[in-house]
Structure formats: C-alpha cells, structure tokens
Amino acid sequence: MTDPTPPRWRTSLWRGETAPIPVVRAPTRAVYPTHRPGQDASLAAVDQGASLALRVGTLLLSGGASTEEIEAAVFAVGTAVGLGVFEVDITYGSIILSVAPNGERPGFTDMRVVRGRSTHFARVAAAHQLVLDLSEGRLRPDDVDDRLSEIEQLRRPYPRWFVIIAFGALSAGITVQLGALSTDGAERLNPKDFLTPAVAFFAAVATGFVGNLMARRRIPSFFVNLVLAFGSALIAVGVTQIETTSDEIRVKTSLVIVGGIIALLPGMSLMVAAQEAIGSFAVTAAARIVELTFSTIGIVSGVLLGLIIADELGVEMADALRLDSNATTITTAVVAASVAAAAAAITYQSPGRLALVGGALAGLGIFVDFTFANIINSPGATTAVAAIAIGFASRLFSARLRVPPVLLTAAGIIPLLPGLAVYQGLLALSRNDPDKGIPTLVEAATIAIALAAGVLLGQLLAGRLLRVPSLIPPRSLGRGRR
C-alpha cells in the first residue's frame, strides 16, 4: 500500500511541525492493526468515539501502563471508531484528545484526568485485549461501551491478605537466592538455615500490613517506603541483638534487610521510566524518574536510619556477600528467584499465567547472571547481559500471550535489582565511610540503569532478528511505504 500521507503533511513532519496529521501515520509499529480515517465509522457522534478512546487510555494510565502503550491504544480505538484526523497528548496525569474540524462540524477536544494510580496488571491486560479485538474486527464498535464497563468494574485477582503474603514470599525468596540456605561446606541443610527466610517473610508481612494501611489512607509513597524500610531494618537489628545472647539462633540478618530493600524497590517504575526516556517521552519520563527517585530515597532513608540506630546501640551488622557460582547454588538461586518474581507479579495484580511467565523470566535472568559472573568481572555488565536475555525472551512471550512486554518484565527483573549494592553502600555510610559508601551506591545506580536499558535492548533485538510483532510503538513517525 502506498503512503497515504499528503505531501503537505510529510513536509510538516520533516520540518518538525505539529500540525494535525492523519492518524494512519501514527504509530507505525503498533500491534494494533490500523485503519484509514473514517473506515468502519459506526459511531456517528464524535464525542462518543472520543469518550471511548479516552476511557481506554484512562484505564491504562491508572493501571500502570507506559505512555507509548497508552498512545498506541488511544490511536487504535479512535481510528477503529472513525474519529478521522485527531491528535493525542498524554502527560503524567491526564490525556487530551483533539479531533480536527472538517467542513461539516467544528473541531472537538476532550480531556481526562487520572488523580489516583494503583498497579493493576489484570485490568491493563484486559484493556489491551479489548483494543486488539476492536482493531482486528472481533469486537464491534457498538459493543465497546459494555466491554469497557466490565473492565472498569474488574476486581483485583487477589485479596489484600494474599498480596501481603506474596510480599513476604518475595522477600524470603530473595534471601534464598542470595545465599540464606548456604551450607558453608556442610553436606546437608540444617533446619536452622531456614530461619533467615522465615525472619525475612515475617518482617515483610508485618511491614506489608502496615504499608497497606498507610496506602489505603493515601499517604505518599515516600513515607510508606520510609516506614517499611525502617521497620524491616529494625526487625533485623533486633534479631541480630538476640543472636549475641543465644547460640541457638543463626540468622543472616543482612540478607533480611536486602530482601526488604529489593521487595520495596520500584522495579515497575524503573522499567516504565526507562522505556519512556528512550522512547522520547521526555515529560512523562521526567515525572516518573522524579517519582522513582523519591520512592528510592524513602527506602534508602529508612534503611540508613535503622543502621544508624544499630550503630548507636552497638549492634554489629554483617556485610552481605554474594554467593560463588556452582551447580547447587545456581539451581537454588534460579528456583528462589522464580518464586520471588512470581510473588512480585501477584503484588502487581497480574493474572496467574503472567505471574508464571514472569517467574520463568527471572529464573532465566539469574541463570545468565551466574553464568557470566565468572567471565565478565563487572556487576553492571553481567546484569546488562542477563537483562538482554530477559528482554529478548519477554518479547517472544508477550507476542504469544498478546500482552505488553512490561507486564512480564516488571516482575522478571526483580531478583536482579541492586539491593545488595544498596545495602553495602548504606552500611558503609552508617559507619562514617563515605569513600566506600558513595561509590557503592553509584554502582547500584549503574546496575539499575544497565538493567532497564538491557531489557529494552533485548526486546528490540528480538523484534529485529525474529520479526516478532511489536507491542511498543516508536515515538517518531516513519516515512515511506507501510
């Protein structure tokens, strides 16, 4: 099919002008099939069609989807219901849709504001499937309103108590992945070795319950993360103090804190922020990065405060050391990381099949990380290689499951988050050793960036090498044949 864009619009594109362009030109790599403006326009009222498109966008925006995914969905719905030539502008908390005037009617603009956000991957997946069905002709435009109403009323797959338990399983799984069950040369596990993941589970469940109460009262995430991280650190300090008075208790409390840090780190925000920054959505990327930064500062402040209290009380907190790679530790780490990632997916309210795939991706990432750890003497580079493997595989699974890749990678990257480096850096700072602490925290930031960039690079490679249909459209508009 030849390029339907008139010459004057192509000229505007190359000049960087923002005049309205036919919606058929954007975005060109979306998974949703595109239609010519006005094709199958069964909804005569422009305001009704715009309302449907905006409702879909609002569902995705409030559920945690990226700006690229939201833009593609709004364009797909608007085109399918026959809005003709229109533009969409998405900010961090609002969506504006403007339909160009024609000879029979004036221009039309509508707006939706999202004032509350909650990660709800089941709703995002359902909205994504709606757009696919509408774009591919399996859903009539007249039936979109009823389907949207069902999705808007869709309940979360898991109750609050189950999510809190999953939060505890996430923290416990991370401790096992990092060596909580290490036998230190013994041939068999000692039942006492399970005390570390048990304490991590208890600490995460207790703090998760408090965090749930705070979140329900709409307390900002900065304070929620600060309180949860401080509570987890205090529990670890208390157990360490008990250890000094009892020979029967041996808990790797440093891993308890690391498990709490990784459970709290906003992996979802990291992935979406990186995706939007690379995709040239500067405004929304900046807003997400600011939110990500303050959430992380809350975690750092809570843990650092707990370590300072431990230092004042004379409680010596041990360093957390990474396991050496061998067949036993790799197997244990892969299984534990898979469980932790599946638990993280449950906290994101992902459907069961997506939770299983997220766990499988995490296991793959940890296996690759261990495999290359002895080849590449750089934690950042090793993490990047593992992230590329996760991104590559997530693109394949997402095309098969017909969901956005971020719904899979958000949980899959959890075990690779730099909680260990964060703890080591904060421990050094609590001991008044900034020369060691600051470089370690910088290393943690480098690992986080390598993780996000590696996942996106893996997805791009999968699309280019295997020609997997893209679920993430580009920001820029291409030229030439489609």
C-alpha positions in Angstrom: 0.0 0.0 0.0 1.4 3.4 -0.9 1.9 6.1 1.6 -1.5 7.8 2.2 0.0 10.9 3.8 -0.4 14.0 1.6 2.8 15.9 0.6 2.0 18.9 2.9 1.8 16.6 5.9 5.0 14.9 5.0 6.7 18.3 4.7 5.4 19.2 8.2 6.8 16.0 9.6 10.3 16.6 8.3 10.2 20.2 9.5 9.2 19.1 12.9 5.9 21.0 12.8 3.0 19.8 15.0 0.1 20.3 12.6 -2.6 17.6 12.7 -1.7 14.5 10.6 -3.8 11.6 9.5 -3.9 9.0 12.3 -3.0 6.3 9.9 0.6 7.6 10.1 1.0 7.0 13.9 2.2 4.8 15.4 3.5 2.6 12.6 4.8 -0.4 14.6 1.9 -0.8 17.0 0.5 -4.3 17.5 -3.0 -3.0 16.7 -4.0 -3.0 13.0 -4.5 0.4 11.6 -7.4 1.7 9.5 -7.8 4.6 7.2 -9.5 7.7 8.7 -13.3 7.2 8.8 -13.1 3.5 7.9 -15.9 1.4 9.6 -17.2 4.6 11.3 -20.2 3.0 13.0 -20.3 5.7 15.8 -21.6 8.9 14.2 -21.1 11.1 17.3 -17.5 12.3 17.6 -17.8 13.0 21.3 -18.9 9.4 21.9 -16.0 7.9 20.0 -13.6 10.3 21.7 -15.0 9.3 25.1 -14.4 5.6 24.3 -10.8 6.2 23.3 -10.2 8.3 26.4 -11.8 5.7 28.7 -9.4 3.1 27.3 -6.4 5.5 27.8 -7.5 6.2 31.4 -7.7 2.6 32.2 -4.2 2.0 31.0 -2.8 5.2 32.6 -4.3 4.4 36.0 -3.2 0.8 35.8 0.5 1.5 35.3 0.9 1.2 31.5 3.6 3.2 29.7 2.9 6.3 27.7 3.8 4.5 24.5 1.3 1.8 25.1 -1.4 4.3 26.0 -0.8 6.4 23.0 -1.0 3.4 20.7 -4.2 2.2 22.3 -5.9 5.6 22.1 -4.9 5.9 18.4 -6.1 2.4 17.7 -9.5 2.9 19.3 -10.0 6.3 17.8 -9.2 5.0 14.3 -11.5 2.0 14.7 -14.5 4.1 15.8 -14.0 6.6 12.9 -12.7 9.7 14.5 -10.7 10.6 11.4 -7.8 13.1 11.9 -7.0 13.6 15.6 -4.2 14.1 18.0 -3.5 12.8 21.4 -1.4 14.4 24.2 -0.5 12.4 27.3 1.0 13.7 30.4 1.7 12.0 33.7 -1.8 12.6 35.0 -4.0 13.5 32.0 -4.9 12.6 28.4 -6.1 15.2 25.9 -7.7 14.2 22.6 -8.4 16.7 19.9 -10.3 16.0 16.7 -9.6 18.2 13.7 -12.5 20.1 12.2 -13.9 19.3 8.8 -16.4 21.0 6.5 -19.4 19.7 8.4 -18.5 20.3 12.0 -16.1 22.2 14.2 -13.1 20.8 16.0 -13.6 18.8 19.2 -11.4 18.5 22.3 -11.9 16.3 25.3 -9.7 15.6 28.4 -9.5 13.0 31.2 -7.5 13.4 34.4 -6.2 10.5 36.5 -5.9 11.5 40.1 -5.2 8.1 41.6 -2.8 5.3 40.5 -2.7 1.7 41.5 -0.8 -1.1 39.8 -3.5 -3.4 38.3 -1.9 -5.5 35.6 -5.1 -7.6 35.2 -7.0 -4.5 34.2 -4.2 -3.4 31.8 -4.1 -6.8 30.2 -7.9 -6.8 29.7 -7.9 -3.3 28.2 -5.1 -4.3 25.9 -7.1 -7.3 24.7 -10.1 -5.1 24.1 -8.1 -2.8 21.8 -6.7 -5.9 20.0 -10.2 -7.3 19.5 -11.6 -4.0 18.3 -8.7 -3.3 15.9 -8.8 -6.9 14.4 -12.6 -6.8 13.9 -13.6 -9.3 16.6 -15.4 -6.6 18.5 -17.9 -4.2 17.0 -17.6 -0.5 17.9 -21.2 -0.7 19.2 -20.1 -3.2 21.8 -17.1 -1.4 23.2 -19.0 0.6 25.8 -20.3 -2.6 27.5 -16.9 -4.3 27.4 -15.3 -1.2 28.8 -17.8 -1.1 31.7 -16.9 -4.7 32.6 -13.2 -3.9 32.6 -13.7 -0.7 34.7 -15.5 -2.8 37.3 -13.0 -5.7 37.1 -12.0 -6.7 40.6 -8.4 -7.4 41.6 -7.5 -11.1 41.1 -6.1 -11.4 44.6 -7.4 -10.2 48.0 -5.2 -7.9 50.2 -4.2 -10.6 52.6 -2.9 -12.8 49.8 -0.9 -9.9 48.3 0.7 -9.3 51.7 1.7 -13.0 51.9 3.1 -12.7 48.4 5.1 -9.7 49.6 6.6 -11.9 52.3 7.3 -14.7 49.9 9.1 -12.2 47.6 11.4 -11.1 50.4 12.0 -14.6 51.6 12.8 -15.8 48.0 15.3 -13.1 47.6 17.2 -14.1 50.7 17.4 -17.7 49.5 18.5 -16.5 46.1 21.4 -14.5 47.8 22.5 -17.4 49.9 20.3 -17.7 53.0 20.5 -21.5 52.7 24.2 -21.7 52.1 25.6 -24.7 54.0 29.1 -23.3 54.4 30.7 -26.6 53.4 28.2 -28.9 55.1 26.7 -31.7 53.0 23.2 -31.2 54.3 21.0 -28.3 55.2 20.4 -27.6 58.8 16.8 -26.8 59.8 18.2 -23.6 61.4 19.3 -22.4 58.0 15.6 -21.7 57.2 15.5 -19.1 60.0 16.8 -16.4 57.6 14.0 -16.7 55.0 11.5 -17.2 57.8 12.5 -13.9 59.5 12.5 -12.2 56.1 9.0 -13.5 55.5 7.8 -12.3 58.9 9.4 -8.9 58.5 7.9 -8.3 55.0 4.4 -9.5 56.1 4.5 -7.3 59.2 5.7 -4.2 57.3 3.5 -5.0 54.4 0.4 -4.9 56.6 1.5 -1.5 57.9 2.1 -0.3 54.4 -1.3 -1.5 53.2 -2.9 0.6 56.0 -0.9 3.6 55.0 -1.6 3.2 51.3 -5.4 2.9 52.0 -5.2 6.3 53.7 -3.4 7.8 50.7 -0.2 8.5 52.5 2.6 9.4 49.9 4.8 6.6 48.8 7.9 8.3 50.1 6.7 8.0 53.7 5.3 4.5 53.1 8.6 3.2 51.8 10.5 5.0 54.6 8.4 3.4 57.3 8.5 -0.1 55.7 12.3 0.0 55.1 12.8 1.3 58.6 10.6 -1.4 60.1 12.4 -4.1 58.2 15.8 -2.8 59.3 14.7 -2.6 62.9 13.5 -6.2 62.9 16.9 -7.2 61.5 18.7 -5.2 64.2 16.5 -6.8 66.9 17.2 -10.3 65.7 21.0 -9.5 65.5 20.9 -8.4 69.1 19.1 -11.6 70.1 21.8 -13.6 68.3 24.5 -12.2 70.5 22.8 -13.6 73.6 21.9 -17.0 72.1 24.0 -19.7 70.5 20.9 -21.4 69.1 19.9 -18.7 66.7 21.8 -18.0 63.5 20.1 -15.6 61.1 21.8 -13.8 58.2 20.1 -10.5 59.1 21.9 -8.6 56.4 20.0 -10.7 53.8 16.8 -9.9 55.7 17.5 -6.2 55.0 18.5 -6.8 51.4 15.3 -8.8 50.8 13.3 -6.0 52.2 15.1 -3.5 50.0 14.5 -5.4 46.8 10.9 -6.1 47.7 10.4 -2.3 48.1 12.4 -1.1 45.1 10.0 0.1 42.4 11.0 -2.2 39.5 7.9 -1.3 37.6 8.6 2.4 37.7 12.2 1.8 36.7 11.1 -0.1 33.6 8.4 2.3 32.5 10.6 5.4 33.2 13.5 3.9 31.1 11.1 3.0 28.3 9.6 6.4 28.1 13.0 8.2 28.3 14.4 6.1 25.5 11.1 6.5 23.6 11.4 10.3 23.7 8.5 10.9 26.0 10.5 13.5 27.9 7.8 15.0 30.1 6.3 11.8 31.4 9.8 10.2 31.7 10.9 13.1 33.9 7.8 12.8 36.0 8.3 9.1 36.5 12.0 9.5 37.2 11.2 12.1 39.9 8.7 9.7 41.4 11.1 6.8 41.2 13.9 8.9 42.8 11.8 9.9 45.8 10.5 6.4 46.3 14.0 5.1 46.4 15.2 7.9 48.7 12.4 6.8 51.1 13.8 3.3 51.1 17.4 4.5 51.5 16.4 6.8 54.3 14.5 4.1 56.2 17.3 1.5 56.0 20.0 4.1 56.8 18.1 5.2 59.8 17.8 1.6 61.1 21.6 1.0 60.5 22.5 4.2 62.4 20.3 3.1 65.3 22.1 -0.3 65.2 25.5 1.5 65.3 24.4 3.7 68.3 23.2 0.6 70.2 26.5 -1.2 69.4 24.9 -3.9 67.3 27.3 -5.0 64.6 25.5 -5.6 61.3 27.4 -8.0 59.0 28.1 -7.5 55.3 26.1 -9.3 52.7 28.3 -11.3 50.4 27.3 -12.7 47.0 27.4 -16.5 46.5 30.1 -18.1 44.4 28.6 -19.9 41.4 28.4 -23.7 41.5 25.8 -26.2 40.4 24.0 -26.3 43.7 23.8 -22.5 44.3 22.8 -21.8 40.7 19.9 -24.3 41.0 18.8 -22.9 44.3 19.1 -19.3 43.1 17.2 -19.9 39.9 14.3 -21.6 41.8 14.2 -18.9 44.5 14.4 -16.1 42.0 11.5 -17.6 40.0 9.4 -17.9 43.2 10.2 -14.3 44.2 9.3 -12.9 40.7 6.0 -14.8 40.7 5.2 -13.4 44.1 6.1 -9.9 42.8 3.7 -10.4 39.9 1.0 -11.2 42.4 1.7 -7.9 44.2 1.2 -6.2 40.8 -2.2 -8.0 40.5 -1.1 -9.9 37.4 -3.2 -12.8 36.1 -1.8 -16.2 37.0 -0.3 -17.1 33.6 1.6 -13.8 33.6 2.9 -14.5 37.1 4.3 -17.8 35.9 5.9 -16.3 32.9 7.4 -13.5 35.0 8.9 -16.2 37.3 10.4 -18.1 34.4 12.0 -14.9 33.0 13.5 -14.2 36.4 15.0 -17.7 36.6 16.4 -17.2 33.1 18.0 -13.9 34.1 19.6 -15.3 37.3 21.0 -18.3 35.3 22.6 -16.0 32.8 23.8 -13.7 35.5 25.6 -16.6 37.3 26.9 -18.0 34.0 28.6 -14.7 33.0 29.7 -13.7 36.5 33.0 -15.6 36.2 33.5 -14.4 32.6 32.7 -10.7 33.0 34.3 -9.1 36.0 31.7 -6.3 36.2 28.4 -6.5 38.1 26.9 -3.8 35.8 27.9 -5.6 32.6 26.8 -9.0 33.9 23.4 -7.6 34.9 23.1 -6.0 31.4 23.7 -9.4 29.7 21.1 -11.0 31.9 18.7 -8.1 31.3 19.1 -8.5 27.5 18.2 -12.2 27.8 15.1 -11.3 29.8 14.1 -8.6 27.3 14.6 -11.0 24.4 12.5 -13.7 25.9 9.8 -11.3 27.2 9.3 -10.1 23.6 8.6 -13.7 22.5 6.3 -14.5 25.3 4.4 -11.2 25.0 3.7 -11.8 21.3 2.5 -15.2 22.2 0.3 -14.1 25.1 -0.7 -10.9 23.4 0.2 -8.6 26.3 2.6 -5.6 26.6 6.1 -6.8 27.5 6.3 -4.6 30.6 3.7 -6.8 32.3 6.2 -9.6 32.1 9.5 -7.8 32.6 8.3 -5.8 35.7 8.3 -9.0 37.7 11.1 -10.7 35.8 13.8 -8.1 36.7 13.0 -8.1 40.5 15.7 -10.6 41.5 18.3 -8.6 39.5 17.6 -5.2 41.3 20.7 -3.9 43.1 19.5 -4.4 46.6 22.8 -5.9 47.7 24.8 -2.9 46.5 22.4 -0.5 48.1 22.7 -2.3 51.5 26.5 -2.3 51.3 26.6 1.4 50.4 24.3 2.3 53.2 26.2 0.1 55.7 29.4 2.0 54.8 27.7 5.3 55.2 26.3 4.3 58.6 29.9 3.6 59.6 31.1 7.0 58.5 32.9 5.6 55.5 31.7 7.7 52.5 34.7 6.8 50.5 33.3 3.2 50.2 29.6 4.0 50.6 29.1 6.6 47.8 30.9 4.6 45.1 28.9 1.5 46.1 25.6 3.5 45.8 26.8 4.8 42.4 27.4 1.2 41.4 23.9 0.4 42.4 22.5 3.2 40.2 24.7 1.9 37.3 23.3 -1.6 37.7 19.7 -0.3 37.7 20.3 1.7 34.5 22.0 -1.3 32.9 19.1 -3.5 33.9 16.5 -1.2 32.3 18.5 -0.5 29.2 19.4 -4.2 28.7 15.7 -5.3 28.9 14.7 -2.7 26.2 17.7 -3.7 24.0 16.7 -7.3 24.3 13.2 -6.5 23.2 14.5 -4.5 20.2 16.8 -7.3 19.2 14.0 -9.9 19.3 11.9 -7.7 17.1 14.6 -7.1 14.6 16.1 -10.6 14.4 13.0 -12.7 14.7 10.5 -10.1 13.3 8.2 -10.5 16.3 5.3 -8.1 16.2 6.0 -5.0 18.3 3.8 -4.1 21.3 5.7 -0.9 21.9 5.3 1.7 19.0 8.0 4.2 18.4 7.5 7.9 19.2 8.9 9.1 15.9 6.8 8.7 12.8 8.5 6.9 9.9 8.3 7.8 6.2 7.7 5.7 3.1 5.8 2.5 2.5 4.0 0.8 5.3 
